[in-house]
Every structure is written in structure tokens, then in C-alpha cells.
Amino acid sequence: MNPSLQLAPRTFPARIAELGFTADLPADWISHDLPTEDVDFSDPTLLVPLAIVTAPHAAIVFAFAARPPTTTGRFPIGRRIS
């Protein structure tokens, strides 16, 4: 890791389904506001953004997201093609 990189804990409040969290991120990165939305977690294809953070001088995006559980409770690793 770059020794000049300064990490700081950043707390993101729960905006959807009580999914608040804290992550160590570069101290100078910028958090962005996300739109308020109603989420239907019965849709298994849904991916909901929880936080978006960007570097101040580069095209680097760090995104956090959540999705509903599958009916089996397992995350599908891949697809089989017949």
C-alpha cells in the first residue's frame, strides 16, 4: 500500500433496509448523495446503491450496493450453458 495514503473511517447511515455501515476509505475522497427511492426487495434482480465515493482527481469510483437474497439463500456463482 502507498505509505502516503491516508485512510479514515467513513460512516454511511442506513438509507435502505437498515443497511448502514462504516468503511476505511481515503480521507480526501468525495461521498455523493444518492436519490431516495422505494425498494421492492421481492425482485431478485434488484441491486440497490448504498454509497458512492469518488477520488478527487481521478476517474476512480468505489460503490457499495446490496441485493435481496435468493430463494435458496445462496449467491449464484455462474450460469450453465446447455
SELUMMAR-161190 format. One record per atom (N, C-alpha, C, O): residue number from 1; residue in three letters; chain; atom name; x, y, z. Coordinates in nm, 4 decimals, decimal comma, padded with zeros to 6 digits, always signed. Example, Ala and Ser with C-alpha at 12.3 -4.5 7.8 and 13.67 -1.06 7.14 Angstrom:
# residues 2
{1; 'ALA'; 'A'; 'N'; {+01,3190; -00,5690; +00,7800}}
{1; 'ALA'; 'A'; 'CA'; {+01,2300; -00,4500; +00,7800}}
{1; 'ALA'; 'A'; 'C'; {+01,3200; -00,3300; +00,7800}}
{1; 'ALA'; 'A'; 'O'; {+01,4236; -00,3319; +00,8465}}
{2; 'SER'; 'A'; 'N'; {+01,2850; -00,2250; +00,7080}}
{2; 'SER'; 'A'; 'CA'; {+01,3670; -00,1060; +00,7140}}
{2; 'SER'; 'A'; 'C'; {+01,2900; +00,0030; +00,7870}}
{2; 'SER'; 'A'; 'O'; {+01,3409; +00,1138; +00,8039}}
***
This chain:
# residues 82
{1; 'MET'; 'A'; 'N'; {+00,0843; -00,1171; +00,0000}}
{1; 'MET'; 'A'; 'CA'; {+00,0000; +00,0000; +00,0000}}
{1; 'MET'; 'A'; 'C'; {+00,0891; +00,1237; +00,0000}}
{1; 'MET'; 'A'; 'O'; {+00,1983; +00,1234; +00,0570}}
{2; 'ASN'; 'A'; 'N'; {+00,0413; +00,2283; -00,0641}}
{2; 'ASN'; 'A'; 'CA'; {+00,1125; +00,3549; -00,0707}}
{2; 'ASN'; 'A'; 'C'; {+00,1240; +00,4145; +00,0701}}
{2; 'ASN'; 'A'; 'O'; {+00,0220; +00,4352; +00,1358}}
{3; 'PRO'; 'A'; 'N'; {+00,2466; +00,4426; +00,1183}}
{3; 'PRO'; 'A'; 'CA'; {+00,2611; +00,4948; +00,2552}}
{3; 'PRO'; 'A'; 'C'; {+00,2026; +00,6346; +00,2732}}
{3; 'PRO'; 'A'; 'O'; {+00,1753; +00,6747; +00,3863}}
{4; 'SER'; 'A'; 'N'; {+00,1825; +00,7099; +00,1651}}
{4; 'SER'; 'A'; 'CA'; {+00,1250; +00,8442; +00,1786}}
{4; 'SER'; 'A'; 'C'; {-00,0275; +00,8431; +00,1763}}
{4; 'SER'; 'A'; 'O'; {-00,0904; +00,9472; +00,1955}}
{5; 'LEU'; 'A'; 'N'; {-00,0869; +00,7274; +00,1533}}
{5; 'LEU'; 'A'; 'CA'; {-00,2324; +00,7167; +00,1506}}
{5; 'LEU'; 'A'; 'C'; {-00,2866; +00,7241; +00,2932}}
{5; 'LEU'; 'A'; 'O'; {-00,2491; +00,6444; +00,3792}}
{6; 'GLN'; 'A'; 'N'; {-00,3734; +00,8187; +00,3168}}
{6; 'GLN'; 'A'; 'CA'; {-00,4328; +00,8376; +00,4488}}
{6; 'GLN'; 'A'; 'C'; {-00,5756; +00,7836; +00,4480}}
{6; 'GLN'; 'A'; 'O'; {-00,6637; +00,8408; +00,3839}}
{7; 'LEU'; 'A'; 'N'; {-00,5981; +00,6735; +00,5192}}
{7; 'LEU'; 'A'; 'CA'; {-00,7320; +00,6169; +00,5300}}
{7; 'LEU'; 'A'; 'C'; {-00,8008; +00,6708; +00,6545}}
{7; 'LEU'; 'A'; 'O'; {-00,7369; +00,6986; +00,7560}}
{8; 'ALA'; 'A'; 'N'; {-00,9312; +00,6846; +00,6445}}
{8; 'ALA'; 'A'; 'CA'; {-01,0109; +00,7306; +00,7584}}
{8; 'ALA'; 'A'; 'C'; {-01,1426; +00,6547; +00,7575}}
{8; 'ALA'; 'A'; 'O'; {-01,1979; +00,6284; +00,6508}}
{9; 'PRO'; 'A'; 'N'; {-01,1940; +00,6189; +00,8761}}
{9; 'PRO'; 'A'; 'CA'; {-01,3246; +00,5521; +00,8791}}
{9; 'PRO'; 'A'; 'C'; {-01,4338; +00,6485; +00,8346}}
{9; 'PRO'; 'A'; 'O'; {-01,4405; +00,7622; +00,8812}}
{10; 'ARG'; 'A'; 'N'; {-01,5178; +00,6027; +00,7453}}
{10; 'ARG'; 'A'; 'CA'; {-01,6303; +00,6832; +00,6964}}
{10; 'ARG'; 'A'; 'C'; {-01,7568; +00,6046; +00,7236}}
{10; 'ARG'; 'A'; 'O'; {-01,7690; +00,4892; +00,6826}}
{11; 'THR'; 'A'; 'N'; {-01,8520; +00,6674; +00,7935}}
{11; 'THR'; 'A'; 'CA'; {-01,9774; +00,6007; +00,8283}}
{11; 'THR'; 'A'; 'C'; {-02,0869; +00,6457; +00,7332}}
{11; 'THR'; 'A'; 'O'; {-02,1068; +00,7650; +00,7106}}
{12; 'PHE'; 'A'; 'N'; {-02,1573; +00,5481; +00,6782}}
{12; 'PHE'; 'A'; 'CA'; {-02,2698; +00,5736; +00,5890}}
{12; 'PHE'; 'A'; 'C'; {-02,3962; +00,5304; +00,6622}}
{12; 'PHE'; 'A'; 'O'; {-02,4101; +00,4140; +00,6996}}
{13; 'PRO'; 'A'; 'N'; {-02,4885; +00,6246; +00,6826}}
{13; 'PRO'; 'A'; 'CA'; {-02,6107; +00,5890; +00,7559}}
{13; 'PRO'; 'A'; 'C'; {-02,6996; +00,4962; +00,6735}}
{13; 'PRO'; 'A'; 'O'; {-02,6894; +00,4906; +00,5510}}
{14; 'ALA'; 'A'; 'N'; {-02,7855; +00,4247; +00,7424}}
{14; 'ALA'; 'A'; 'CA'; {-02,8790; +00,3346; +00,6747}}
{14; 'ALA'; 'A'; 'C'; {-02,9770; +00,4179; +00,5942}}
{14; 'ALA'; 'A'; 'O'; {-03,0493; +00,5006; +00,6498}}
{15; 'ARG'; 'A'; 'N'; {-02,9794; +00,3964; +00,4636}}
{15; 'ARG'; 'A'; 'CA'; {-03,0776; +00,4652; +00,3789}}
{15; 'ARG'; 'A'; 'C'; {-03,1807; +00,3684; +00,3254}}
{15; 'ARG'; 'A'; 'O'; {-03,2901; +00,4093; +00,2865}}
{16; 'ILE'; 'A'; 'N'; {-03,1469; +00,2390; +00,3230}}
{16; 'ILE'; 'A'; 'CA'; {-03,2381; +00,1358; +00,2745}}
{16; 'ILE'; 'A'; 'C'; {-03,2203; +00,0122; +00,3623}}
{16; 'ILE'; 'A'; 'O'; {-03,1078; -00,0316; +00,3861}}
{17; 'ALA'; 'A'; 'N'; {-03,3302; -00,0436; +00,4099}}
{17; 'ALA'; 'A'; 'CA'; {-03,3321; -00,1708; +00,4837}}
{17; 'ALA'; 'A'; 'C'; {-03,2340; -00,1749; +00,6005}}
{17; 'ALA'; 'A'; 'O'; {-03,1774; -00,2804; +00,6292}}
{18; 'GLU'; 'A'; 'N'; {-03,2130; -00,0636; +00,6674}}
{18; 'GLU'; 'A'; 'CA'; {-03,1249; -00,0561; +00,7846}}
{18; 'GLU'; 'A'; 'C'; {-02,9836; -00,1058; +00,7554}}
{18; 'GLU'; 'A'; 'O'; {-02,9199; -00,1661; +00,8417}}
{19; 'LEU'; 'A'; 'N'; {-02,9341; -00,0807; +00,6335}}
{19; 'LEU'; 'A'; 'CA'; {-02,8010; -00,1262; +00,5937}}
{19; 'LEU'; 'A'; 'C'; {-02,6991; -00,0137; +00,6031}}
{19; 'LEU'; 'A'; 'O'; {-02,6389; +00,0250; +00,5029}}
{20; 'GLY'; 'A'; 'N'; {-02,6797; +00,0389; +00,7241}}
{20; 'GLY'; 'A'; 'CA'; {-02,5744; +00,1361; +00,7489}}
{20; 'GLY'; 'A'; 'C'; {-02,4440; +00,0625; +00,7727}}
{20; 'GLY'; 'A'; 'O'; {-02,4452; -00,0537; +00,8135}}
{21; 'PHE'; 'A'; 'N'; {-02,3301; +00,1290; +00,7475}}
{21; 'PHE'; 'A'; 'CA'; {-02,2009; +00,0638; +00,7642}}
{21; 'PHE'; 'A'; 'C'; {-02,0894; +00,1677; +00,7737}}
{21; 'PHE'; 'A'; 'O'; {-02,1096; +00,2861; +00,7466}}
{22; 'THR'; 'A'; 'N'; {-01,9720; +00,1203; +00,8129}}
{22; 'THR'; 'A'; 'CA'; {-01,8518; +00,2027; +00,8190}}
{22; 'THR'; 'A'; 'C'; {-01,7427; +00,1342; +00,7385}}
{22; 'THR'; 'A'; 'O'; {-01,7272; +00,0122; +00,7449}}
{23; 'ALA'; 'A'; 'N'; {-01,6664; +00,2136; +00,6622}}
{23; 'ALA'; 'A'; 'CA'; {-01,5575; +00,1592; +00,5809}}
{23; 'ALA'; 'A'; 'C'; {-01,4374; +00,2524; +00,5887}}
{23; 'ALA'; 'A'; 'O'; {-01,4532; +00,3742; +00,5960}}
{24; 'ASP'; 'A'; 'N'; {-01,3169; +00,1948; +00,5872}}
{24; 'ASP'; 'A'; 'CA'; {-01,1950; +00,2751; +00,5806}}
{24; 'ASP'; 'A'; 'C'; {-01,1710; +00,3133; +00,4351}}
{24; 'ASP'; 'A'; 'O'; {-01,1516; +00,2271; +00,3494}}
{25; 'LEU'; 'A'; 'N'; {-01,1727; +00,4447; +00,4082}}
{25; 'LEU'; 'A'; 'CA'; {-01,1568; +00,4967; +00,2729}}
{25; 'LEU'; 'A'; 'C'; {-01,0532; +00,6078; +00,2724}}
{25; 'LEU'; 'A'; 'O'; {-01,0249; +00,6653; +00,3775}}
{26; 'PRO'; 'A'; 'N'; {-00,9959; +00,6394; +00,1568}}
{26; 'PRO'; 'A'; 'CA'; {-00,9046; +00,7530; +00,1502}}
{26; 'PRO'; 'A'; 'C'; {-00,9739; +00,8787; +00,2039}}
{26; 'PRO'; 'A'; 'O'; {-01,0880; +00,9077; +00,1682}}
{27; 'ALA'; 'A'; 'N'; {-00,9044; +00,9517; +00,2890}}
{27; 'ALA'; 'A'; 'CA'; {-00,9639; +01,0640; +00,3609}}
{27; 'ALA'; 'A'; 'C'; {-01,0127; +01,1754; +00,2688}}
{27; 'ALA'; 'A'; 'O'; {-01,1078; +01,2457; +00,3031}}
{28; 'ASP'; 'A'; 'N'; {-00,9501; +01,1930; +00,1533}}
{28; 'ASP'; 'A'; 'CA'; {-00,9887; +01,3040; +00,0653}}
{28; 'ASP'; 'A'; 'C'; {-01,0912; +01,2657; -00,0418}}
{28; 'ASP'; 'A'; 'O'; {-01,1254; +01,3488; -00,1259}}
{29; 'TRP'; 'A'; 'N'; {-01,1404; +01,1428; -00,0403}}
{29; 'TRP'; 'A'; 'CA'; {-01,2397; +01,1018; -00,1397}}
{29; 'TRP'; 'A'; 'C'; {-01,3745; +01,1654; -00,1080}}
{29; 'TRP'; 'A'; 'O'; {-01,4022; +01,2007; +00,0066}}
{30; 'ILE'; 'A'; 'N'; {-01,4574; +01,1794; -00,2101}}
{30; 'ILE'; 'A'; 'CA'; {-01,5823; +01,2546; -00,2015}}
{30; 'ILE'; 'A'; 'C'; {-01,7021; +01,1597; -00,2004}}
{30; 'ILE'; 'A'; 'O'; {-01,7164; +01,0757; -00,2892}}
{31; 'SER'; 'A'; 'N'; {-01,7883; +01,1738; -00,0992}}
{31; 'SER'; 'A'; 'CA'; {-01,9134; +01,0975; -00,0924}}
{31; 'SER'; 'A'; 'C'; {-02,0202; +01,1722; -00,1714}}
{31; 'SER'; 'A'; 'O'; {-02,0247; +01,2952; -00,1703}}
{32; 'HIS'; 'A'; 'N'; {-02,1053; +01,0976; -00,2395}}
{32; 'HIS'; 'A'; 'CA'; {-02,2105; +01,1586; -00,3210}}
{32; 'HIS'; 'A'; 'C'; {-02,3475; +01,1240; -00,2659}}
{32; 'HIS'; 'A'; 'O'; {-02,3701; +01,0145; -00,2145}}
{33; 'ASP'; 'A'; 'N'; {-02,4382; +01,2197; -00,2777}}
{33; 'ASP'; 'A'; 'CA'; {-02,5765; +01,1963; -00,2362}}
{33; 'ASP'; 'A'; 'C'; {-02,6432; +01,1026; -00,3356}}
{33; 'ASP'; 'A'; 'O'; {-02,6216; +01,1122; -00,4564}}
{34; 'LEU'; 'A'; 'N'; {-02,7232; +01,0135; -00,2839}}
{34; 'LEU'; 'A'; 'CA'; {-02,7984; +00,9210; -00,3676}}
{34; 'LEU'; 'A'; 'C'; {-02,9472; +00,9543; -00,3571}}
{34; 'LEU'; 'A'; 'O'; {-02,9928; +01,0027; -00,2535}}
{35; 'PRO'; 'A'; 'N'; {-03,0227; +00,9286; -00,4638}}
{35; 'PRO'; 'A'; 'CA'; {-03,1661; +00,9599; -00,4574}}
{35; 'PRO'; 'A'; 'C'; {-03,2389; +00,8690; -00,3591}}
{35; 'PRO'; 'A'; 'O'; {-03,2002; +00,7541; -00,3380}}
{36; 'THR'; 'A'; 'N'; {-03,3431; +00,9220; -00,3006}}
{36; 'THR'; 'A'; 'CA'; {-03,4299; +00,8425; -00,2146}}
{36; 'THR'; 'A'; 'C'; {-03,5214; +00,7613; -00,3052}}
{36; 'THR'; 'A'; 'O'; {-03,5788; +00,8146; -00,4002}}
{37; 'GLU'; 'A'; 'N'; {-03,5345; +00,6355; -00,2764}}
{37; 'GLU'; 'A'; 'CA'; {-03,6186; +00,5507; -00,3599}}
{37; 'GLU'; 'A'; 'C'; {-03,6892; +00,4457; -00,2760}}
{37; 'GLU'; 'A'; 'O'; {-03,6396; +00,4033; -00,1716}}
{38; 'ASP'; 'A'; 'N'; {-03,8056; +00,4047; -00,3234}}
{38; 'ASP'; 'A'; 'CA'; {-03,8771; +00,2928; -00,2626}}
{38; 'ASP'; 'A'; 'C'; {-03,8226; +00,1654; -00,3253}}
{38; 'ASP'; 'A'; 'O'; {-03,8105; +00,1557; -00,4474}}
{39; 'VAL'; 'A'; 'N'; {-03,7905; +00,0701; -00,2432}}
{39; 'VAL'; 'A'; 'CA'; {-03,7264; -00,0518; -00,2916}}
{39; 'VAL'; 'A'; 'C'; {-03,8187; -00,1708; -00,2697}}
{39; 'VAL'; 'A'; 'O'; {-03,8723; -00,1898; -00,1605}}
{40; 'ASP'; 'A'; 'N'; {-03,8366; -00,2504; -00,3739}}
{40; 'ASP'; 'A'; 'CA'; {-03,9151; -00,3728; -00,3661}}
{40; 'ASP'; 'A'; 'C'; {-03,8175; -00,4897; -00,3619}}
{40; 'ASP'; 'A'; 'O'; {-03,7731; -00,5375; -00,4663}}
{41; 'PHE'; 'A'; 'N'; {-03,7841; -00,5357; -00,2417}}
{41; 'PHE'; 'A'; 'CA'; {-03,6848; -00,6427; -00,2279}}
{41; 'PHE'; 'A'; 'C'; {-03,7386; -00,7798; -00,2695}}
{41; 'PHE'; 'A'; 'O'; {-03,6678; -00,8799; -00,2577}}
{42; 'SER'; 'A'; 'N'; {-03,8628; -00,7855; -00,3179}}
{42; 'SER'; 'A'; 'CA'; {-03,9110; -00,9126; -00,3704}}
{42; 'SER'; 'A'; 'C'; {-03,8571; -00,9386; -00,5108}}
{42; 'SER'; 'A'; 'O'; {-03,8691; -01,0502; -00,5615}}
{43; 'ASP'; 'A'; 'N'; {-03,7978; -00,8374; -00,5745}}
{43; 'ASP'; 'A'; 'CA'; {-03,7388; -00,8527; -00,7076}}
{43; 'ASP'; 'A'; 'C'; {-03,5941; -00,9002; -00,6916}}
{43; 'ASP'; 'A'; 'O'; {-03,5093; -00,8218; -00,6488}}
{44; 'PRO'; 'A'; 'N'; {-03,5634; -01,0260; -00,7247}}
{44; 'PRO'; 'A'; 'CA'; {-03,4284; -01,0792; -00,7028}}
{44; 'PRO'; 'A'; 'C'; {-03,3220; -01,0209; -00,7963}}
{44; 'PRO'; 'A'; 'O'; {-03,2027; -01,0434; -00,7758}}
{45; 'THR'; 'A'; 'N'; {-03,3641; -00,9468; -00,8979}}
{45; 'THR'; 'A'; 'CA'; {-03,2665; -00,8859; -00,9898}}
{45; 'THR'; 'A'; 'C'; {-03,2257; -00,7462; -00,9454}}
{45; 'THR'; 'A'; 'O'; {-03,1413; -00,6832; -01,0090}}
{46; 'LEU'; 'A'; 'N'; {-03,2833; -00,6985; -00,8394}}
{46; 'LEU'; 'A'; 'CA'; {-03,2596; -00,5627; -00,7921}}
{46; 'LEU'; 'A'; 'C'; {-03,1210; -00,5477; -00,7297}}
{46; 'LEU'; 'A'; 'O'; {-03,0766; -00,6345; -00,6546}}
{47; 'LEU'; 'A'; 'N'; {-03,0538; -00,4385; -00,7607}}
{47; 'LEU'; 'A'; 'CA'; {-02,9277; -00,4023; -00,6965}}
{47; 'LEU'; 'A'; 'C'; {-02,9427; -00,2575; -00,6517}}
{47; 'LEU'; 'A'; 'O'; {-02,9640; -00,1690; -00,7346}}
{48; 'VAL'; 'A'; 'N'; {-02,9319; -00,2326; -00,5226}}
{48; 'VAL'; 'A'; 'CA'; {-02,9587; -00,1004; -00,4667}}
{48; 'VAL'; 'A'; 'C'; {-02,8287; -00,0363; -00,4208}}
{48; 'VAL'; 'A'; 'O'; {-02,7569; -00,0953; -00,3401}}
{49; 'PRO'; 'A'; 'N'; {-02,7964; +00,0831; -00,4703}}
{49; 'PRO'; 'A'; 'CA'; {-02,6752; +00,1501; -00,4238}}
{49; 'PRO'; 'A'; 'C'; {-02,6903; +00,1961; -00,2786}}
{49; 'PRO'; 'A'; 'O'; {-02,7938; +00,2500; -00,2395}}
{50; 'LEU'; 'A'; 'N'; {-02,5849; +00,1738; -00,1999}}
{50; 'LEU'; 'A'; 'CA'; {-02,5838; +00,2179; -00,0608}}
{50; 'LEU'; 'A'; 'C'; {-02,4944; +00,3392; -00,0421}}
{50; 'LEU'; 'A'; 'O'; {-02,5223; +00,4250; +00,0416}}
{51; 'ALA'; 'A'; 'N'; {-02,3863; +00,3467; -00,1202}}
{51; 'ALA'; 'A'; 'CA'; {-02,2949; +00,4609; -00,1127}}
{51; 'ALA'; 'A'; 'C'; {-02,2097; +00,4640; -00,2386}}
{51; 'ALA'; 'A'; 'O'; {-02,1776; +00,3603; -00,2966}}
{52; 'ILE'; 'A'; 'N'; {-02,1739; +00,5854; -00,2797}}
{52; 'ILE'; 'A'; 'CA'; {-02,0820; +00,6053; -00,3925}}
{52; 'ILE'; 'A'; 'C'; {-01,9777; +00,7062; -00,3462}}
{52; 'ILE'; 'A'; 'O'; {-02,0113; +00,8142; -00,2976}}
{53; 'VAL'; 'A'; 'N'; {-01,8520; +00,6700; -00,3619}}
{53; 'VAL'; 'A'; 'CA'; {-01,7407; +00,7560; -00,3222}}
{53; 'VAL'; 'A'; 'C'; {-01,6444; +00,7638; -00,4403}}
{53; 'VAL'; 'A'; 'O'; {-01,6145; +00,6624; -00,5033}}
{54; 'THR'; 'A'; 'N'; {-01,5959; +00,8847; -00,4701}}
{54; 'THR'; 'A'; 'CA'; {-01,5047; +00,9009; -00,5840}}
{54; 'THR'; 'A'; 'C'; {-01,3756; +00,9695; -00,5416}}
{54; 'THR'; 'A'; 'O'; {-01,3712; +01,0459; -00,4452}}
{55; 'ALA'; 'A'; 'N'; {-01,2706; +00,9391; -00,6175}}
{55; 'ALA'; 'A'; 'CA'; {-01,1417; +01,0053; -00,5960}}
{55; 'ALA'; 'A'; 'C'; {-01,1523; +01,1491; -00,6463}}
{55; 'ALA'; 'A'; 'O'; {-01,2225; +01,1744; -00,7442}}
{56; 'PRO'; 'A'; 'N'; {-01,0843; +01,2435; -00,5816}}
{56; 'PRO'; 'A'; 'CA'; {-01,0982; +01,3840; -00,6207}}
{56; 'PRO'; 'A'; 'C'; {-01,0306; +01,4187; -00,7541}}
{56; 'PRO'; 'A'; 'O'; {-01,0729; +01,5129; -00,8210}}
{57; 'HIS'; 'A'; 'N'; {-00,9267; +01,3447; -00,7937}}
{57; 'HIS'; 'A'; 'CA'; {-00,8518; +01,3840; -00,9138}}
{57; 'HIS'; 'A'; 'C'; {-00,8316; +01,2702; -01,0118}}
{57; 'HIS'; 'A'; 'O'; {-00,7384; +01,2740; -01,0922}}
{58; 'ALA'; 'A'; 'N'; {-00,9163; +01,1699; -01,0069}}
{58; 'ALA'; 'A'; 'CA'; {-00,9020; +01,0564; -01,0979}}
{58; 'ALA'; 'A'; 'C'; {-01,0392; +00,9943; -01,1205}}
{58; 'ALA'; 'A'; 'O'; {-01,1320; +01,0161; -01,0426}}
{59; 'ALA'; 'A'; 'N'; {-01,0507; +00,9182; -01,2255}}
{59; 'ALA'; 'A'; 'CA'; {-01,1775; +00,8516; -01,2569}}
{59; 'ALA'; 'A'; 'C'; {-01,1848; +00,7177; -01,1842}}
{59; 'ALA'; 'A'; 'O'; {-01,1848; +00,6113; -01,2461}}
{60; 'ILE'; 'A'; 'N'; {-01,1908; +00,7255; -01,0523}}
{60; 'ILE'; 'A'; 'CA'; {-01,1999; +00,6058; -00,9688}}
{60; 'ILE'; 'A'; 'C'; {-01,3273; +00,6167; -00,8850}}
{60; 'ILE'; 'A'; 'O'; {-01,3499; +00,7168; -00,8170}}
{61; 'VAL'; 'A'; 'N'; {-01,4096; +00,5130; -00,8910}}
{61; 'VAL'; 'A'; 'CA'; {-01,5353; +00,5105; -00,8168}}
{61; 'VAL'; 'A'; 'C'; {-01,5357; +00,3872; -00,7278}}
{61; 'VAL'; 'A'; 'O'; {-01,5019; +00,2773; -00,7717}}
{62; 'PHE'; 'A'; 'N'; {-01,5740; +00,4067; -00,6026}}
{62; 'PHE'; 'A'; 'CA'; {-01,5916; +00,2955; -00,5102}}
{62; 'PHE'; 'A'; 'C'; {-01,7400; +00,2946; -00,4740}}
{62; 'PHE'; 'A'; 'O'; {-01,7898; +00,3884; -00,4119}}
{63; 'ALA'; 'A'; 'N'; {-01,8096; +00,1892; -00,5127}}
{63; 'ALA'; 'A'; 'CA'; {-01,9539; +00,1812; -00,4895}}
{63; 'ALA'; 'A'; 'C'; {-01,9861; +00,0643; -00,3973}}
{63; 'ALA'; 'A'; 'O'; {-01,9265; -00,0430; -00,4069}}
{64; 'PHE'; 'A'; 'N'; {-02,0809; +00,0874; -00,3086}}
{64; 'PHE'; 'A'; 'CA'; {-02,1323; -00,0156; -00,2186}}
{64; 'PHE'; 'A'; 'C'; {-02,2775; -00,0382; -00,2574}}
{64; 'PHE'; 'A'; 'O'; {-02,3513; +00,0579; -00,2794}}
{65; 'ALA'; 'A'; 'N'; {-02,3192; -00,1638; -00,2662}}
{65; 'ALA'; 'A'; 'CA'; {-02,4566; -00,1936; -00,3061}}
{65; 'ALA'; 'A'; 'C'; {-02,5057; -00,3184; -00,2327}}
{65; 'ALA'; 'A'; 'O'; {-02,4272; -00,3950; -00,1770}}
{66; 'ALA'; 'A'; 'N'; {-02,6371; -00,3362; -00,2345}}
{66; 'ALA'; 'A'; 'CA'; {-02,6991; -00,4536; -00,1719}}
{66; 'ALA'; 'A'; 'C'; {-02,8022; -00,5109; -00,2678}}
{66; 'ALA'; 'A'; 'O'; {-02,8585; -00,4401; -00,3514}}
{67; 'ARG'; 'A'; 'N'; {-02,8251; -00,6389; -00,2539}}
{67; 'ARG'; 'A'; 'CA'; {-02,9297; -00,7041; -00,3321}}
{67; 'ARG'; 'A'; 'C'; {-03,0044; -00,7988; -00,2397}}
{67; 'ARG'; 'A'; 'O'; {-02,9511; -00,8422; -00,1376}}
{68; 'PRO'; 'A'; 'N'; {-03,1284; -00,8308; -00,2761}}
{68; 'PRO'; 'A'; 'CA'; {-03,2060; -00,9216; -00,1911}}
{68; 'PRO'; 'A'; 'C'; {-03,1492; -01,0629; -00,1971}}
{68; 'PRO'; 'A'; 'O'; {-03,0814; -01,0981; -00,2936}}
{69; 'PRO'; 'A'; 'N'; {-03,1759; -01,1438; -00,0956}}
{69; 'PRO'; 'A'; 'CA'; {-03,1294; -01,2823; -00,1008}}
{69; 'PRO'; 'A'; 'C'; {-03,2070; -01,3611; -00,2047}}
{69; 'PRO'; 'A'; 'O'; {-03,3200; -01,3269; -00,2394}}
{70; 'THR'; 'A'; 'N'; {-03,1454; -01,4655; -00,2531}}
{70; 'THR'; 'A'; 'CA'; {-03,2152; -01,5544; -00,3456}}
{70; 'THR'; 'A'; 'C'; {-03,3097; -01,6436; -00,2665}}
{70; 'THR'; 'A'; 'O'; {-03,3037; -01,6467; -00,1436}}
{71; 'THR'; 'A'; 'N'; {-03,3951; -01,7147; -00,3342}}
{71; 'THR'; 'A'; 'CA'; {-03,4895; -01,8030; -00,2645}}
{71; 'THR'; 'A'; 'C'; {-03,4177; -01,9171; -00,1930}}
{71; 'THR'; 'A'; 'O'; {-03,4689; -01,9705; -00,0947}}
{72; 'THR'; 'A'; 'N'; {-03,2977; -01,9553; -00,2424}}
{72; 'THR'; 'A'; 'CA'; {-03,2215; -02,0624; -00,1780}}
{72; 'THR'; 'A'; 'C'; {-03,1296; -02,0091; -00,0694}}
{72; 'THR'; 'A'; 'O'; {-03,0743; -02,0861; +00,0091}}
{73; 'GLY'; 'A'; 'N'; {-03,1130; -01,8760; -00,0648}}
{73; 'GLY'; 'A'; 'CA'; {-03,0209; -01,8176; +00,0317}}
{73; 'GLY'; 'A'; 'C'; {-02,8763; -01,8222; -00,0128}}
{73; 'GLY'; 'A'; 'O'; {-02,7876; -01,7832; +00,0632}}
{74; 'ARG'; 'A'; 'N'; {-02,8502; -01,8690; -00,1344}}
{74; 'ARG'; 'A'; 'CA'; {-02,7141; -01,8784; -00,1864}}
{74; 'ARG'; 'A'; 'C'; {-02,6959; -01,7814; -00,3020}}
{74; 'ARG'; 'A'; 'O'; {-02,7892; -01,7543; -00,3775}}
{75; 'PHE'; 'A'; 'N'; {-02,5774; -01,7309; -00,3141}}
{75; 'PHE'; 'A'; 'CA'; {-02,5450; -01,6412; -00,4246}}
{75; 'PHE'; 'A'; 'C'; {-02,5037; -01,7246; -00,5453}}
{75; 'PHE'; 'A'; 'O'; {-02,4140; -01,8081; -00,5340}}
{76; 'PRO'; 'A'; 'N'; {-02,5679; -01,7037; -00,6618}}
{76; 'PRO'; 'A'; 'CA'; {-02,5301; -01,7835; -00,7792}}
{76; 'PRO'; 'A'; 'C'; {-02,3903; -01,7457; -00,8285}}
{76; 'PRO'; 'A'; 'O'; {-02,3623; -01,6281; -00,8518}}
{77; 'ILE'; 'A'; 'N'; {-02,3035; -01,8442; -00,8443}}
{77; 'ILE'; 'A'; 'CA'; {-02,1666; -01,8202; -00,8868}}
{77; 'ILE'; 'A'; 'C'; {-02,1578; -01,8021; -01,0383}}
{77; 'ILE'; 'A'; 'O'; {-02,0828; -01,7169; -01,0859}}
{78; 'GLY'; 'A'; 'N'; {-02,2307; -01,8783; -01,1118}}
{78; 'GLY'; 'A'; 'CA'; {-02,2235; -01,8698; -01,2575}}
{78; 'GLY'; 'A'; 'C'; {-02,3444; -01,9352; -01,3213}}
{78; 'GLY'; 'A'; 'O'; {-02,4351; -01,9831; -01,2532}}
{79; 'ARG'; 'A'; 'N'; {-02,3437; -01,9362; -01,4507}}
{79; 'ARG'; 'A'; 'CA'; {-02,4545; -01,9984; -01,5236}}
{79; 'ARG'; 'A'; 'C'; {-02,4009; -02,1127; -01,6069}}
{79; 'ARG'; 'A'; 'O'; {-02,2881; -02,1096; -01,6561}}
{80; 'ARG'; 'A'; 'N'; {-02,4841; -02,2126; -01,6211}}
{80; 'ARG'; 'A'; 'CA'; {-02,4507; -02,3231; -01,7105}}
{80; 'ARG'; 'A'; 'C'; {-02,5157; -02,2968; -01,8460}}
{80; 'ARG'; 'A'; 'O'; {-02,6315; -02,2558; -01,8545}}
{81; 'ILE'; 'A'; 'N'; {-02,4412; -02,3206; -01,9475}}
{81; 'ILE'; 'A'; 'CA'; {-02,4950; -02,3066; -02,0833}}
{81; 'ILE'; 'A'; 'C'; {-02,5095; -02,4454; -02,1402}}
{81; 'ILE'; 'A'; 'O'; {-02,4127; -02,5213; -02,1443}}
{82; 'SER'; 'A'; 'N'; {-02,6309; -02,4803; -02,1849}}
{82; 'SER'; 'A'; 'CA'; {-02,6519; -02,6152; -02,2394}}
{82; 'SER'; 'A'; 'C'; {-02,6178; -02,6185; -02,3861}}
{82; 'SER'; 'A'; 'O'; {-02,6290; -02,7233; -02,4498}}
***
